[in-house]
């Protein structure tokens, strides 16, 4: 075979490109892997699951390892795992993600919103660091680089905005458990002390429990679970309405800490909502119908 000078030149160029791609492919492959969405719905923690109920949705985010923190938050990981398994055992469709970056968190929120419909009840849990700025509360991703309050607003995820997004997506009842009222490694860079979280403003049909009162911070006890999660896991297994569960959780924490920790409960619920409708003998309609079953003075979402 006889090649012309131009053919040989092109052949050498293609060979060079192939060699370069071979040299750099590991780096390219790593970049591509980093850009892929993290899986969520598949359990990242083993546990029993009941038949899924697409009217009851949950998003659990447990951020326990922050590069800027002096040590991890092991309780957050255990709290998130236990709550995830409790919700899945009760039939919730749960997305769970640990040590979430901002991209992970926004994708998870978008997925929750995409699943929402008119009769949905959504529960969001966040464990990790939170910071208030200008009266708004921001959940901090593990990849946040915060040196000023402007960084907080730019890199954090607003709780108020999250709840508003769920409302506009059609979620009928929005509930949240926020365990972020702890001292964090960021505020000392631009403040002399930690302010905890601000009061969370809720729109109609929302219910939120935060681990501490506005402006207060709590220390993580040297136990398996936080005080809030210990009480919540005990109360959540009951057949009571979710508002009563949250109120009982707050009271249990106050009693256990002798008033040193007072969780904040904010409610604008206009109806009584039960997390576990089947436990009260209320039959659930086919999930495809996506109906709310109303019995006596309670609304049960199936």
Backbone bond lengths (Angstrom), bond angles and torsions (degrees), N, CA, C in turn:
res aa  C-N    CA-C-N  psi(-1)  N-CA   C-N-CA  omega(-1)  CA-C   N-CA-C  phi
1 X - - - 1.457 - - 1.531 108.04 -
2 X 1.308 115.33 131.86 1.459 121.57 -179.29 1.526 109.29 -112.00
3 X 1.340 116.19 120.46 1.462 120.93 178.62 1.505 109.48 -102.30
4 X 1.303 115.25 142.99 1.460 119.83 174.03 1.521 109.09 -75.78
5 X 1.292 115.09 167.72 1.472 120.55 179.18 1.535 110.46 -59.66
6 X 1.344 117.71 -42.74 1.471 121.34 -179.48 1.519 111.67 -65.01
7 X 1.353 116.56 -39.12 1.456 119.81 179.52 1.516 111.16 -64.90
8 X 1.367 114.91 -40.27 1.464 118.68 179.25 1.524 110.78 -66.43
9 X 1.322 116.97 -37.28 1.462 120.47 179.38 1.522 110.99 -64.42
10 X 1.344 116.52 -45.55 1.458 121.14 178.50 1.518 110.36 -62.12
11 X 1.344 116.32 -41.36 1.459 120.58 -179.84 1.520 111.15 -61.32
12 X 1.327 116.98 -42.40 1.464 120.46 179.26 1.528 111.35 -66.08
13 X 1.324 115.51 -38.06 1.469 118.86 178.65 1.525 110.96 -63.46
14 X 1.349 116.31 -44.15 1.459 119.87 179.21 1.517 111.29 -63.79
15 X 1.346 116.87 -38.22 1.452 121.10 177.94 1.526 110.45 -63.37
16 X 1.339 116.01 -41.37 1.462 120.27 178.69 1.520 112.31 -62.92
17 X 1.333 115.87 -41.79 1.461 120.10 178.50 1.522 110.46 -63.09
18 X 1.343 115.14 -41.52 1.461 119.25 179.59 1.521 111.32 -62.39
19 X 1.351 116.60 -41.44 1.465 120.51 178.54 1.514 110.72 -63.26
20 X 1.348 116.14 -44.00 1.466 119.66 179.49 1.519 111.60 -61.79
21 X 1.336 115.92 -42.68 1.459 118.94 178.53 1.511 111.20 -63.23
22 X 1.342 115.81 -36.29 1.448 119.75 177.51 1.509 112.27 -65.24
23 X 1.339 115.59 -37.90 1.457 119.66 -179.18 1.513 111.76 -70.55
24 X 1.329 116.76 -37.86 1.460 120.89 -172.86 1.517 113.90 -98.81
25 X 1.319 118.18 -4.97 1.459 119.24 -176.36 1.521 113.76 -59.23
26 X 1.370 119.78 -36.98 1.466 116.91 177.74 1.517 112.59 -59.22
27 X 1.329 116.28 -41.79 1.458 120.05 179.00 1.506 112.06 -66.21
28 X 1.355 115.48 -41.02 1.456 119.27 178.84 1.514 110.72 -65.10
29 X 1.340 115.15 -41.19 1.456 118.89 -179.12 1.526 110.64 -64.52
30 X 1.342 116.41 -39.07 1.463 120.02 178.36 1.515 110.91 -62.97
31 X 1.347 116.21 -41.83 1.462 120.01 178.84 1.512 111.07 -62.22
32 X 1.347 115.58 -42.53 1.452 119.53 -179.88 1.525 110.94 -64.01
33 X 1.348 115.91 -39.07 1.457 118.95 179.31 1.517 111.33 -64.56
34 X 1.321 116.85 -38.31 1.451 120.43 -178.74 1.525 111.92 -66.28
35 X 1.330 116.73 -28.71 1.454 120.30 -177.50 1.524 112.97 -84.31
36 X 1.337 117.07 -11.17 1.454 119.13 -178.54 1.529 109.83 -73.18
37 X 1.345 117.76 142.69 1.472 119.97 176.82 1.524 110.67 -62.13
38 X 1.326 116.78 142.41 1.453 120.57 177.17 1.523 109.17 -77.78
39 X 1.339 117.54 138.29 1.468 119.44 177.18 1.514 110.00 -67.15
40 X 1.347 116.14 145.25 1.457 119.22 -177.71 1.521 112.63 -128.02
41 X 1.317 117.62 -49.35 1.458 119.57 -170.81 1.521 112.64 -62.66
42 X 1.328 117.68 -36.69 1.453 119.19 176.75 1.520 108.79 -64.23
43 X 1.349 117.60 133.03 1.468 119.20 -175.76 1.514 112.20 -57.90
44 X 1.327 116.61 126.97 1.458 119.85 173.01 1.528 108.92 -89.06
45 X 1.345 115.79 -10.64 1.462 121.81 174.49 1.516 107.77 -127.13
46 X 1.336 118.37 133.92 1.466 119.97 179.98 1.517 111.01 -68.08
47 X 1.307 115.22 150.34 1.465 119.71 179.14 1.516 110.31 171.75
48 X 1.316 115.35 164.63 1.460 120.22 179.32 1.524 110.18 -74.10
49 X 1.324 116.25 148.31 1.459 121.25 177.43 1.521 109.71 -132.19
50 X 1.307 115.55 134.05 1.466 120.85 174.04 1.529 107.55 -86.45
51 X 1.348 117.78 168.47 1.469 119.29 174.51 1.522 110.34 -54.31
52 X 1.316 116.46 131.79 1.459 120.76 -174.30 1.518 111.79 -67.96
53 X 1.323 114.21 143.03 1.455 122.36 178.86 1.522 107.29 -119.44
54 X 1.311 116.56 107.49 1.461 119.85 -173.22 1.518 113.67 -73.29
55 X 1.334 117.70 -2.19 1.461 119.54 173.10 1.521 112.00 -85.08
56 X 1.332 116.97 -15.01 1.465 121.31 -178.94 1.525 108.41 -117.60
57 X 1.318 114.80 111.51 1.467 122.09 -173.68 1.519 109.91 -116.68
58 X 1.314 117.05 147.33 1.457 120.51 177.71 1.521 109.89 -143.94
59 X 1.323 114.60 147.03 1.457 122.30 173.19 1.522 107.09 -127.40
60 X 1.326 116.55 121.20 1.464 122.31 -178.45 1.525 108.64 -116.58
61 X 1.327 115.85 119.58 1.467 121.76 179.28 1.519 108.18 -120.29
62 X 1.323 116.85 117.39 1.459 121.48 178.36 1.513 110.67 -117.50
63 X 1.316 116.82 101.65 1.472 121.58 179.96 1.528 109.16 -99.17
64 X 1.312 115.72 100.39 1.461 120.26 -174.67 1.523 113.74 -108.05
65 X 1.319 117.82 -14.56 1.463 120.38 -175.85 1.518 110.02 -126.12
66 X 1.336 115.74 104.76 1.463 122.38 177.73 1.531 108.57 -109.25
67 X 1.334 118.31 126.97 1.466 120.20 179.25 1.527 113.01 -57.16
68 X 1.337 118.29 -31.93 1.456 120.83 -177.95 1.524 113.63 -83.00
69 X 1.316 117.88 -7.10 1.467 121.07 -179.76 1.519 110.13 -88.49
70 X 1.317 115.86 149.76 1.457 119.76 -179.02 1.515 112.98 -69.97
71 X 1.327 117.35 -26.74 1.462 121.92 -179.58 1.525 108.66 -152.54
72 X 1.317 117.03 158.96 1.470 119.77 179.89 1.522 111.56 -72.65
73 X 1.325 115.17 173.36 1.459 122.44 178.56 1.532 107.45 -113.92
74 X 1.331 117.26 80.83 1.471 119.08 -172.76 1.518 113.60 -62.17
75 X 1.324 117.17 -29.66 1.463 119.12 179.36 1.516 111.97 -63.50
76 X 1.323 116.86 -34.80 1.462 120.16 -178.54 1.525 110.44 -60.88
77 X 1.329 116.66 -44.02 1.459 119.82 179.77 1.522 110.95 -62.82
78 X 1.320 116.91 -42.27 1.469 119.94 -179.73 1.521 111.35 -69.76
79 X 1.339 116.78 -38.77 1.461 120.15 177.93 1.522 110.69 -61.87
80 X 1.329 116.35 -46.80 1.463 121.03 -178.32 1.526 110.85 -63.46
81 X 1.317 116.28 -41.70 1.468 120.31 179.67 1.521 111.22 -63.28
82 X 1.321 117.04 -47.02 1.462 120.46 -177.08 1.527 111.80 -66.76
83 X 1.329 116.90 -40.93 1.460 119.48 178.67 1.522 110.94 -66.82
84 X 1.324 116.79 -41.13 1.469 120.60 178.14 1.520 110.94 -57.91
85 X 1.327 116.45 -47.90 1.459 119.57 -178.13 1.526 111.93 -67.87
86 X 1.341 117.21 -34.90 1.466 119.96 177.56 1.521 110.71 -64.89
87 X 1.323 116.69 -42.13 1.462 120.53 -179.77 1.521 111.14 -69.44
88 X 1.332 117.02 -42.31 1.466 119.55 178.98 1.526 110.93 -64.72
89 X 1.313 116.14 -38.38 1.463 119.72 178.68 1.524 110.75 -62.85
90 X 1.330 115.89 -28.76 1.457 120.50 178.11 1.511 113.88 -88.35
91 X 1.333 117.97 2.31 1.454 120.92 175.35 1.510 115.70 98.29
92 X 1.337 118.73 2.50 1.463 120.54 177.47 1.530 110.40 -66.47
93 X 1.306 115.73 144.00 1.456 121.41 169.05 1.524 106.57 -86.11
94 X 1.331 116.80 106.72 1.460 122.04 -169.49 1.524 110.89 -112.64
95 X 1.314 115.33 129.65 1.459 121.75 165.30 1.519 106.63 -99.73
96 X 1.315 117.62 123.49 1.460 121.51 -179.17 1.516 109.53 -123.57
97 X 1.315 115.73 135.22 1.453 120.04 -178.90 1.521 108.91 -144.62
98 X 1.328 115.97 136.11 1.453 119.71 -179.17 1.523 109.87 -112.92
99 X 1.347 115.32 149.49 1.467 121.97 179.28 1.527 111.77 47.29
100 X 1.309 114.40 59.80 1.460 122.16 -172.61 1.528 111.74 -84.36
101 X 1.324 115.65 133.91 1.459 121.26 169.46 1.519 108.28 -78.01
102 X 1.314 116.48 174.71 1.460 118.86 178.81 1.532 110.75 -63.10
103 X 1.338 115.90 -38.56 1.459 119.68 178.13 1.524 110.60 -64.00
104 X 1.337 117.02 -41.40 1.459 120.50 176.82 1.522 110.91 -59.43
105 X 1.325 116.13 -44.49 1.466 120.35 -176.65 1.520 111.63 -66.86
106 X 1.319 117.49 -43.79 1.465 119.58 -179.14 1.528 111.01 -66.98
107 X 1.327 117.13 -37.83 1.466 119.99 177.19 1.523 110.89 -65.60
108 X 1.330 116.42 -40.31 1.461 120.09 179.82 1.527 110.73 -65.30
109 X 1.322 116.47 -41.36 1.465 120.64 178.12 1.527 110.51 -64.38
110 X 1.336 116.65 -42.08 1.465 120.58 178.07 1.532 110.78 -61.48
111 X 1.336 116.77 -38.95 1.457 119.77 179.93 1.521 111.02 -67.64
112 X 1.328 116.28 -39.11 1.463 119.95 176.72 1.521 110.53 -62.66
113 X 1.316 117.16 -44.28 1.462 121.35 179.61 1.524 111.23 -63.34
114 X 1.333 116.63 -37.42 1.468 120.01 -178.80 1.524 111.52 -66.50
115 X 1.318 117.28 -28.10 1.461 120.95 -179.34 1.524 112.71 -84.67
116 X 1.310 116.71 -14.79 1.461 120.70 -173.24 1.524 111.61 -71.06
117 X 1.320 114.44 150.48 1.454 120.66 173.58 1.526 108.20 -147.43
118 X 1.301 117.10 -175.86 1.463 122.67 -168.82 1.520 113.69 -56.92
119 X 1.330 117.81 -36.60 1.458 120.60 -173.98 1.529 112.60 -104.90
120 X 1.312 117.76 18.25 1.462 120.93 -178.34 1.524 112.12 -73.79
121 X 1.331 114.91 145.02 1.455 121.47 164.04 1.525 105.66 -114.44
122 X 1.311 116.36 127.44 1.460 120.66 -176.18 1.517 109.74 -118.97
123 X 1.328 116.16 135.02 1.463 122.24 175.97 1.518 108.34 -120.46
124 X 1.330 115.75 127.09 1.463 121.47 178.26 1.524 109.02 -116.22
125 X 1.312 116.25 128.22 1.469 121.35 173.70 1.521 109.18 -115.33
126 X 1.335 115.19 134.38 1.462 119.64 171.60 1.514 108.78 -132.11
127 X 1.322 115.72 127.69 1.456 122.09 172.71 1.516 108.75 -121.68
128 X 1.319 116.48 132.40 1.462 120.36 -178.21 1.510 109.73 153.10
129 X 1.331 116.48 -144.81 1.455 121.53 178.97 1.528 110.24 -100.66
130 X 1.329 114.96 141.48 1.455 121.36 174.65 1.513 109.91 -134.30
131 X 1.315 116.67 149.69 1.468 121.82 -178.87 1.523 108.53 -137.32
132 X 1.321 116.19 138.21 1.460 119.98 173.81 1.519 109.95 -96.64
133 X 1.319 115.38 144.91 1.461 122.02 177.71 1.523 108.28 -149.99
134 X 1.341 115.78 123.46 1.465 121.27 -178.98 1.525 112.30 54.00
135 X 1.327 116.00 39.88 1.451 120.16 177.00 1.512 115.33 79.00
136 X 1.326 117.60 0.33 1.458 122.33 178.06 1.523 109.14 -108.75
137 X 1.333 115.93 149.98 1.459 121.45 -179.83 1.520 110.59 -107.32
138 X 1.330 115.36 137.55 1.457 120.81 -177.37 1.524 110.07 -125.54
139 X 1.330 115.07 129.66 1.455 121.83 174.40 1.523 107.65 -84.94
140 X 1.322 116.72 133.03 1.465 120.28 -171.09 1.526 111.33 -99.87
141 X 1.344 117.42 121.24 1.471 121.04 174.74 1.529 110.30 -71.39
142 X 1.322 116.39 163.10 1.459 119.44 -176.46 1.528 112.31 -72.96
143 X 1.333 117.95 -18.75 1.464 119.91 -178.80 1.525 112.95 -98.03
144 X 1.327 117.74 11.44 1.467 120.59 -178.45 1.527 110.94 -68.22
145 X 1.309 115.72 138.61 1.465 123.12 174.99 1.526 106.63 -114.25
146 X 1.308 115.56 98.29 1.465 120.04 -170.48 1.517 110.97 -115.85
147 X 1.337 114.33 121.57 1.464 121.18 176.81 1.518 111.81 -128.46
148 X 1.329 116.12 -8.19 1.460 120.64 -179.42 1.518 109.10 -152.19
149 X 1.342 116.85 168.87 1.459 120.09 177.89 1.526 111.36 -65.38
150 X 1.316 116.76 -28.46 1.466 119.46 176.73 1.530 109.87 -62.61
151 X 1.330 116.81 -37.56 1.463 120.29 177.53 1.529 110.90 -65.14
152 X 1.329 116.26 -36.08 1.471 120.33 178.68 1.524 109.95 -59.33
153 X 1.323 116.24 -48.22 1.469 120.57 -177.25 1.524 111.79 -70.57
154 X 1.320 116.51 -29.80 1.462 119.64 -177.80 1.533 112.29 -82.83
155 X 1.319 117.46 -36.46 1.459 120.29 -172.96 1.523 113.92 -105.69
156 X 1.336 117.61 -17.26 1.459 120.13 177.65 1.522 111.42 -81.57
157 X 1.319 116.01 168.99 1.460 122.70 177.24 1.521 107.71 -111.44
158 X 1.313 117.10 117.48 1.461 122.43 -175.22 1.533 111.55 -70.09
159 X 1.341 115.71 126.52 1.461 119.65 176.18 1.522 110.33 -64.59
160 X 1.326 116.14 -44.03 1.466 120.24 -178.39 1.526 110.85 -61.30
161 X 1.314 116.16 -42.32 1.470 119.89 179.88 1.526 110.74 -67.14
162 X 1.343 116.75 -38.20 1.454 120.50 178.34 1.520 110.84 -60.42
163 X 1.328 116.93 -46.79 1.463 120.44 -180.00 1.524 111.21 -64.94
164 X 1.325 116.26 -37.29 1.461 120.28 177.83 1.528 110.94 -65.82
165 X 1.332 116.48 -40.29 1.469 120.26 178.79 1.516 111.14 -63.47
166 X 1.330 116.76 -39.36 1.464 119.60 178.85 1.522 110.76 -64.82
167 X 1.329 116.31 -37.75 1.456 119.53 179.11 1.521 110.97 -64.63
168 X 1.325 117.34 -46.52 1.466 120.53 -179.18 1.527 111.68 -68.76
169 X 1.343 116.77 -19.95 1.460 120.14 177.88 1.519 112.12 -82.19
170 X 1.331 117.04 -5.75 1.454 120.37 175.71 1.508 115.04 103.60
171 X 1.349 118.93 3.07 1.462 120.39 178.53 1.521 108.71 -65.10
172 X 1.315 115.95 126.25 1.465 119.72 -175.48 1.535 111.78 -76.63
173 X 1.320 116.63 -44.25 1.466 121.21 -179.74 1.520 108.27 -126.31
174 X 1.323 115.76 126.65 1.461 121.32 -178.07 1.518 109.11 -114.47
175 X 1.337 116.68 125.35 1.455 121.54 177.36 1.518 109.01 -126.30
176 X 1.326 116.31 149.76 1.457 120.52 -178.53 1.520 110.39 -145.41
177 X 1.314 115.43 142.80 1.465 123.42 173.42 1.525 105.88 -120.86
178 X 1.334 116.35 113.42 1.462 121.31 -174.15 1.527 109.37 -114.62
179 X 1.310 116.45 111.84 1.465 122.51 176.32 1.528 108.11 -109.15
180 X 1.305 116.62 73.54 1.462 120.24 -175.82 1.515 112.74 -136.18
181 X 1.335 117.21 11.22 1.466 120.85 -179.05 1.525 110.22 -88.71
182 X 1.301 116.76 61.16 1.468 121.56 -179.54 1.531 109.46 -128.08
183 X 1.307 115.56 159.73 1.468 119.70 176.70 1.522 108.75 -64.58
184 X 1.316 114.84 136.25 1.462 118.52 -176.33 1.520 110.58 -123.56
185 X 1.329 117.29 165.08 1.466 120.71 -176.10 1.523 114.55 -82.33
186 X 1.323 117.71 2.59 1.460 120.18 -173.00 1.525 113.57 -99.23
187 X 1.334 116.17 -44.12 1.464 119.35 -170.93 1.529 112.86 -62.61
188 X 1.320 117.85 -27.04 1.463 118.76 178.94 1.525 112.10 -65.03
189 X 1.331 116.58 -15.03 1.460 120.14 178.73 1.524 112.32 -77.50
190 X 1.347 116.40 -22.88 1.464 117.61 -178.88 1.527 112.71 -138.94
191 X 1.349 117.40 5.54 1.453 121.65 176.12 1.523 109.16 -139.45
192 X 1.310 116.03 159.74 1.458 119.96 179.26 1.521 111.92 -87.39
193 X 1.349 118.06 -15.94 1.457 120.42 178.23 1.520 108.88 -156.71
194 X 1.326 115.06 165.28 1.458 120.21 -179.00 1.513 110.44 -85.57
195 X 1.310 116.68 134.81 1.466 122.45 -178.62 1.528 112.92 -95.36
196 X 1.323 118.76 -0.67 1.463 119.18 -174.30 1.516 110.35 63.28
197 X 1.311 116.38 -150.99 1.464 120.88 179.97 1.525 110.64 -105.06
198 X 1.324 115.33 156.35 1.461 121.14 174.38 1.526 108.64 -84.17
199 X 1.315 116.42 165.71 1.462 120.13 174.86 1.527 108.46 -61.33
200 X 1.318 116.23 134.62 1.458 120.89 -177.93 1.523 109.13 -91.38
201 X 1.328 115.43 119.92 1.460 120.90 -179.77 1.526 109.46 -83.24
202 X 1.321 116.66 125.06 1.453 120.31 -176.77 1.520 111.15 -112.53
203 X 1.305 115.34 143.00 1.459 120.68 174.20 1.525 108.57 -86.92
204 X 1.314 117.16 -178.41 1.466 121.85 -175.43 1.522 112.37 -57.64
205 X 1.326 115.42 140.06 1.456 123.91 176.75 1.530 112.43 62.94
206 X 1.311 115.35 49.26 1.458 121.27 176.54 1.522 109.14 -132.06
207 X 1.325 116.02 150.43 1.456 122.22 -179.57 1.515 108.80 -143.88
208 X 1.338 115.95 125.52 1.468 120.16 -175.52 1.520 109.69 -133.54
209 X 1.318 115.36 137.47 1.456 120.52 170.39 1.522 108.17 -122.92
210 X 1.319 115.37 128.97 1.463 122.41 177.68 1.518 107.56 -115.15
211 X 1.329 116.50 151.19 1.467 120.61 -172.33 1.515 113.94 -68.67
212 X 1.331 119.17 -14.54 1.470 121.04 179.96 1.515 110.03 -147.82
213 X 1.309 115.21 161.65 1.457 121.05 176.62 1.523 109.86 -65.93
214 X 1.340 118.12 157.19 1.468 120.40 178.45 1.525 111.99 -53.45
215 X 1.328 115.03 134.69 1.457 120.66 178.48 1.513 115.16 80.91
216 X 1.337 117.68 1.92 1.451 121.25 -178.13 1.533 110.51 -112.01
217 X 1.331 115.68 152.40 1.462 120.96 174.87 1.526 108.13 -122.53
218 X 1.313 115.98 155.32 1.461 121.50 179.22 1.515 109.32 -124.85
219 X 1.307 115.11 151.49 1.458 121.39 175.95 1.526 108.77 -93.23
220 X 1.326 116.17 142.64 1.459 119.93 177.89 1.531 109.65 -75.70
221 X 1.327 118.34 121.66 1.468 120.08 179.46 1.523 111.53 -70.86
222 X 1.299 115.78 158.34 1.460 120.83 179.82 1.529 109.45 -84.54
223 X 1.314 114.78 65.22 1.450 121.45 -178.44 1.525 109.12 -138.43
224 X 1.333 116.42 174.88 1.462 120.58 -176.87 1.520 110.96 -62.37
225 X 1.333 116.47 -45.75 1.456 121.29 -177.35 1.528 110.26 -122.78
226 X 1.316 115.01 160.98 1.458 119.96 173.06 1.522 108.99 -67.00
227 X 1.317 116.09 163.57 1.458 119.81 177.72 1.526 110.74 -60.40
228 X 1.328 116.20 -41.28 1.461 120.15 -178.65 1.523 111.10 -63.43
229 X 1.339 116.98 -47.03 1.456 119.51 -176.77 1.518 111.71 -70.95
230 X 1.325 117.31 -35.14 1.463 119.92 176.62 1.524 110.08 -57.12
231 X 1.336 115.84 -47.01 1.467 119.90 -179.72 1.523 111.35 -70.07
232 X 1.321 117.41 -40.96 1.465 120.54 -177.04 1.516 111.61 -64.80
233 X 1.335 117.56 -42.91 1.456 120.46 -179.37 1.534 111.39 -64.13
234 X 1.325 116.46 -30.26 1.460 120.21 176.35 1.528 111.22 -71.76
235 X 1.345 115.93 -42.69 1.459 121.16 -176.55 1.526 112.94 -77.94
236 X 1.322 117.04 -32.65 1.464 120.45 -170.86 1.520 111.59 -69.30
237 X 1.330 117.35 -19.11 1.457 120.45 -178.86 1.518 112.26 -82.07
238 X 1.325 116.47 -0.39 1.466 119.90 179.73 1.531 109.69 -86.88
239 X 1.326 115.58 173.84 1.467 120.23 179.92 1.520 111.47 -99.82
240 X 1.330 116.23 17.43 1.461 120.14 -179.07 1.523 110.95 -75.40
241 X 1.322 116.20 164.60 1.456 121.33 174.59 1.519 110.00 -65.09
242 X 1.322 116.91 153.74 1.455 121.11 -175.28 1.522 112.21 -63.05
243 X 1.333 118.28 -32.92 1.463 119.95 178.71 1.531 110.48 -67.29
244 X 1.316 116.59 -39.47 1.460 119.75 177.29 1.522 110.72 -68.12
245 X 1.339 116.51 -36.53 1.469 120.35 176.60 1.524 110.81 -59.86
246 X 1.329 116.98 -45.92 1.464 120.39 -179.41 1.533 111.24 -66.78
247 X 1.326 117.09 -41.88 1.467 119.97 178.95 1.528 111.32 -64.59
248 X 1.325 116.85 -41.83 1.457 120.22 177.55 1.534 111.27 -65.51
249 X 1.323 116.25 -35.10 1.465 120.49 176.84 1.525 110.59 -62.86
250 X 1.319 116.06 -46.26 1.470 120.00 177.68 1.525 111.11 -58.96
251 X 1.321 116.52 -45.99 1.466 119.88 -178.00 1.527 111.30 -64.45
252 X 1.335 116.18 -36.90 1.468 119.57 179.77 1.527 111.14 -66.86
253 X 1.331 117.02 -38.46 1.469 120.69 178.25 1.522 110.53 -66.55
254 X 1.325 116.59 -43.19 1.468 120.62 178.32 1.521 110.49 -59.01
255 X 1.334 116.34 -43.78 1.461 120.07 -179.80 1.527 111.51 -67.17
256 X 1.344 116.67 -42.50 1.467 120.26 -177.46 1.528 112.27 -66.69
257 X 1.333 116.62 -31.95 1.468 120.42 -177.92 1.524 112.30 -100.67
258 X 1.334 116.34 4.26 1.471 121.75 -178.61 1.532 111.71 55.09
259 X 1.299 114.24 41.67 1.458 120.94 175.19 1.511 115.76 83.67
260 X 1.321 117.69 0.63 1.477 118.99 179.86 1.527 111.64 -73.72
261 X 1.307 117.09 -25.66 1.468 121.41 178.50 1.519 108.54 -127.75
262 X 1.324 115.40 123.25 1.464 120.79 179.52 1.526 108.87 -124.45
263 X 1.317 118.04 98.63 1.465 119.90 177.84 1.525 110.89 -59.18
264 X 1.310 115.45 151.62 1.457 121.19 -179.80 1.520 109.52 -103.10
265 X 1.324 116.32 126.23 1.463 121.84 177.61 1.524 108.27 -114.85
266 X 1.308 116.29 124.36 1.459 121.72 178.65 1.519 108.82 -122.23
267 X 1.326 116.59 124.05 1.462 120.00 -175.54 1.519 111.73 -133.06
268 X 1.322 115.10 135.87 1.465 122.10 169.65 1.530 109.01 -128.05
269 X 1.342 115.89 26.42 1.465 119.48 -179.43 1.524 110.37 -63.34
270 X 1.305 115.77 137.74 1.460 121.68 177.59 1.522 111.47 -107.98
271 X 1.336 116.40 4.41 1.458 121.77 179.99 1.520 108.35 -152.81
272 X 1.309 116.38 158.58 1.456 121.10 177.69 1.521 109.01 -85.85
273 X 1.331 115.59 128.78 1.458 120.94 -175.09 1.516 109.34 -123.01
274 X 1.313 116.47 130.44 1.451 121.72 179.02 1.522 109.33 -109.97
275 X 1.333 116.51 132.79 1.463 120.04 -179.11 1.517 112.50 -72.39
276 X 1.326 117.27 -29.11 1.450 120.49 -173.71 1.539 109.86 -120.83
277 X 1.316 119.19 76.76 1.464 121.07 -175.93 1.514 113.86 -60.74
278 X 1.329 117.99 -36.62 1.464 120.99 -175.74 1.524 111.76 -65.20
279 X 1.340 117.49 -24.57 1.462 120.26 -177.35 1.532 111.71 -73.58
280 X 1.312 117.76 -13.84 1.453 121.28 179.23 1.519 112.28 -100.94
281 X 1.329 116.76 9.89 1.452 119.87 179.67 1.510 113.54 77.34
282 X 1.340 117.52 10.82 1.461 120.66 178.10 1.522 108.76 -85.46
283 X 1.320 119.08 114.73 1.469 119.84 -177.34 1.519 111.05 -67.75
284 X 1.315 115.27 142.82 1.460 120.41 178.17 1.521 109.70 -95.38
285 X 1.303 118.26 133.58 1.460 120.59 176.30 1.522 110.00 -73.33
286 X 1.318 119.07 166.18 1.464 120.64 176.25 1.520 110.11 -53.40
287 X 1.334 115.02 135.70 1.463 118.64 -175.55 1.519 111.91 -61.83
288 X 1.326 116.06 -23.70 1.466 117.77 -179.39 1.518 111.44 -66.09
289 X 1.373 116.33 -26.39 1.454 119.01 179.74 1.521 112.00 -76.30
290 X 1.359 115.95 -25.92 1.458 121.18 177.57 1.533 111.79 51.05
291 X 1.305 115.11 53.99 1.456 120.54 -179.09 1.514 110.56 -106.30
292 X 1.310 116.70 156.97 1.460 121.61 171.19 1.518 107.63 -99.59
293 X 1.325 116.27 133.88 1.449 121.29 178.89 1.518 108.19 -97.33
294 X 1.314 117.07 124.85 1.451 121.28 -177.71 1.522 108.62 -108.64
295 X 1.341 115.97 124.56 1.456 120.65 178.52 1.512 108.53 -135.95
296 X 1.305 117.28 130.67 1.467 124.23 -175.44 1.516 108.84 48.92
297 X 1.358 117.06 -124.90 1.470 118.74 -177.57 1.513 111.61 -104.05
298 X 1.335 118.26 18.73 1.464 121.84 -177.76 1.525 109.97 -117.41
299 X 1.297 115.59 144.95 1.462 121.05 172.48 1.515 108.28 -109.26
300 X 1.308 117.14 123.42 1.456 121.24 -178.01 1.519 108.81 -111.26
301 X 1.323 115.10 127.68 1.448 119.19 -179.75 1.526 108.49 -98.22
302 X 1.325 116.18 126.68 1.462 120.36 -174.44 1.513 111.22 -109.89
